[in-house]
Structure formats: C-alpha cells, structure tokens
C-alpha cells in the first residue's frame, strides 16, 4: 500500500492553472511565473506525469501515466493566463457569479 498518492493530494500538475488563477487574483503573478518556470523544466523532464507520490511530491510512481492530458492542459492554461491576465476571465471563480455574463450566440456554421 502506498502511503501518499494521487488519491490523497499529490496531483499538483493538474492544479497549476488554479494556482496561477489564484496568484493573478491576489496580485501575485510573480509567484505563478516562478511556479510555471519550475514546472516547465520538471514536468517535461519527467514526461508530464499525472501525479507524483511521497509527502514531498517528488517521486513519479510506476503507475503514473506519462504525457497526461490534464497535466499538459493545466500547464497550457496557466501559461495562457500568465501571458495575458485577461484570459483569467475564461476561468469562472466563485466571486465571478456577481459579474454579468456575456450573451453567447451561435455561429452561422452550426
């Protein structure tokens, strides 16, 4: 039995986008930029695993799937938000419920 795994909190690669959104919202984009820089080196070297094991979150378990869609997607969304903070509006957060939502219309091609 594994004492620490994806199921009890070590899935940080998939949560990078949420960390980035929180950093931008709280006026700390530099923190997100540093995290993204570290992730760029580590995740690509480790093969974009879905999770890390151990309390420190450093060990890629044998069962961790490589080139995981959610890990890659989380990185890409974080990168888009940090490059252009206006993209943060694409991520609905609790306090956004007070903001009027834009009216969406269908394209003529549908």
N, C-alpha and C positions, 0 to 999 in steps of 0.2 A: 504494500500500500504506500502511496506517495503522500507525504505529509503536507505538501504545498503544491498546488497545481492550478491550471486554468480555472477549474471549478471553484476555487476559493480565492480568486483575486489576482492572479498573475497574468492577466490578459492585456497588459498595458499597451501593446502595439495597436490594438483596435480602438483604444481610447485616446489616441493622440489628438484627434480632431476636437474632442471635447475639452481637453486640456488647453488647446490653442484658443478655442472659443472663450473659455473662462478667462484666460490671460488677456485677451483683447478686451473683453467686457470690463475687466477690473483695471485696465490701464497699464498692464504689464506685458506688452508684446515682446519685450526683450527676453523674458523667461521662456516664452513659446519658441522664439527664434533659436535660443540655445538648445532647447529640447529637440527641435527639428534637426538641427545640425548634428547632434549626437545620434539621433535615430537614423539619419541618412548613412552614417558610417556603419553603425551596428547592425541594423536590420538587413541591409544589402549583403554585408559580410556573412551574416547568419542565415541567409536565404529566405528572408521575410517570413519567419515562423509565426504560427498563430498564437503562441504563448511561450512564456519562459517559466521554469519551475524554480523553486527554492524561495526562501523568505526574502532574499535579496533580488530575486527575479533575474538571475543571470544565466541559468542553465537551460539550454534548449533540450527538452525531453525527446526521447526517441519517438514518442507518439505524436509530437507536434508536427502538424502538416507544414511543409515548406511552401513558399510562394502563395501564401494565404491571401485570398481576395480581400478580406476585411482588414488585414494589416496594411496591404498596399493601398486600399481605398482610404483608410484613416490617414495615412501619410499624405496622399494626394489632396484630400480635402483640407488638411491642416496647412499644406503648402499654399494652396489657393487662397485661404483666408489670411495667412500672414503676408502674402504678396500684395493682396488687396483687401483690407479690412471691410470694405463694403460687401464682400462675399459672405460676411457673417450673417447677413440677413437671410441667407439660404438655410441657416440652421435655426429652427424655432426653439426658443427657450421659454421657460415659464413666464418671465416678465414680458415677453413679446405678446402675450394674449391681450394686453391693454392697447396694443398698436393695431390700427385698422389694417386689414389685409387687402392687398390689391385684387382687383377683379380679374379673374383669368378667363380668357376667351379661347375658343378652339380655332385652330388653324384651318384654312380652307382645304388643306390637303387631307384632313381626316374625314 
